[in-house]
Amino acid sequence: MATHIFEIQGMHCGSCALLVDDTLEDLPGVRTTQTSMKKGRATVELDPALSSPDDIVTAIAELGYVALLVE
C-alpha cells in the first residue's frame, strides 16, 4: 500500500469533500480516503498495482476539481 496526498482546488463545501471521497473509494485498489475541504487536501491509501496517483488526479478532474500530487 502507498499513501499519497493531493491538493484539491475548487471545493466549496463539505459536500464537495464527500463527493471526492465517494468517487475515489470506487476506484480499484483504493483502500481509504480522507478529504478535507478546509485544508483543500485528500489523503489516499491505495494499492499501486491497481491504481496510480494519475488515476486519482483524473478521477478528481472528472468531478470538476483540479488535483495536484503533493507527496
N, C-alpha and C positions, 0 to 999 in steps of 0.2 A: 504494500500500500504506500501511496505517496500523498502528502498533504501540500496543497497549493493555495496561495492567497491571491485573490483577484480584486483589483479596484474596479468598481462599477459606477459609471456616470449615468445620470438620468433618472435615478429612482427618486420618487417624491413622497412616498408614504410607506407605512408598514405593509400594505398590501402588495406593493412592488417587491419587497423583500420576500414575502411569502410566495409570490409568483415565480421568482427566480429559484427559490428552494424547491418548489414543486416540480418545476421543469428539469432542474438538474438531477433530482432524485430519480427521474425516469430514464436517465442515460445509463447505458450498460457500464458496470464497473464502479459507479458512484456509490460509495458506502455512506458517507454523511455529508451534509451541507449545513452551513450556518451563515446566513446573510444578514447583515445589519445595514438598514437604510441610513441610520445615524452616522455610522462610520464610512458608509459607501464601499463596503468590502464584503466579499464572500470567501469563506474558508471551505475548501472542498477536499475530502479524502477520497481518493479513487485508486482503482487497480490500473496501473499503467499498461497492462496487457490488453485492457478492454476499452479504455478511453484515454485521451490525451488532454493536456491543457488547451490545445487548439479546439478540441471538441467542445470544451466548456465555453470558450470565448465565442464560438459560433452559435451555440445554443442561446447564450445571453443576447447576442446581437439579433437573433431572430425574434426576441421579445421587444426589441427596440431600444436596448441599452448598449452602452459601449463598455467593454470589459478589457482590462489590461492585466496581464500576469505580473504580479509583484514579486512573488517568490514561490 
